[in-house]
Amino acid sequence: MSRIGLDPPLTEQAEDVDRVWNGFLVAGLAVGALVAVLVVWVIVRYRRRSSELPPQRRELIPVEVTYTLVPLLIVAALFGVTFVSTEAIDEVDDAADLTVQVTGFQWQWQFDYPGSGISVLGTETRRPELVLPAGATVRFDLTSIDVIHSFWIPGFRYKRDVFPGQMQTFQVDVGDVTGEFPDTGVCAEFCGLDHTSMRFDVRIVTPEEFAAWEAEQQAAMEDAAP
């Protein structure tokens, strides 16, 4: 079943991005409404009643200063909010509860959990699944082994490009929302013939369920070992 709209924000950083987007939307609607009201007022107030021109002025300094400063202040405020949010999103420390190493390649994803030795890899008929514990701080280390890819989860509200031979790192604080988000993760950078099939599932579980999933995966890997 296809989804309508974005997934709910899955991280604190995503909620911050939503607040910025909503702020931009409100500001845009307010400016648009003001312009519409002024246009209607001018049309009604100064509609033609005779062939005589209304009084003309060469300049009106207070009005000119106002319509110059107000847009500049609005842009400066929006820039400040965006800068602060971007800095918070890009912040990375060593206190992550979980590290996930993401490897992109044509046309699949591999998720490695070095803390537990788990490796998740998709097949031609099955998408890989990224499993994360709710309420945890998760660090992602991303790289590519062939061409440029882009790691994009709509619930995170931002993407990270993945370059061959380089390591890109970002960190998120997973929220309390749990659930399955099938076929939601994508490669957002055209990377070749089967680019559209380079997708993955996302599942947010409770810490207890994550521990049980780790144990299940470790047991499966032991059974599969020669």
BELLIN-V667421 format. One line per field, one symbol per residue. ss: DSSP state (h for helix, s for strand, l for the rest). phi: phi as a letter, one per 20 degrees, with the letter a starting at -180 (. if undefined). burial: 1 if it has 24 or more other C-alpha atoms within 12 Angstrom, else 0. Layout:
# BELLIN-V667421
ss: ???
phi: ???
burial: ???
This chain:
# BELLIN-V667421
ss: llllllllllshhhhhhhhhhhhhhhhhhhhhhhhhhhhhhhhhhlllllllllllllllhhhhhhhhhhhhhhhhhhhhhhhhhhhhhhlllllllssssssssllssssssllllssssllllllsssssslllssssssssllllssssshhhllsssslslllsssssssllllssssssssslllllllhhhlssssssslhhhhhhhhhhhhhhhhhhll
phi: .fednefffdcffffffgffgffffffffffffffffffffffffdffcbeeffgdcfbbggfffffefgfffffffffffffffffffefccedffbdcedddbfcbccdddffcmecdcfcfdcffdedcefmdedddddbcdbcfcbeccgfembdcfddfmcddcbccdfeefdqdcfleebeecgcpgdgfeecbeccdcfgffffffgfffffffffeff
burial: 0000001111111111110100000000000000000000000000000000000000000000000000000000010000001000100000001111111111111111100001111100001111111111111111110011111111111111111000011111111011001111111110100000111111111000010011000000000000
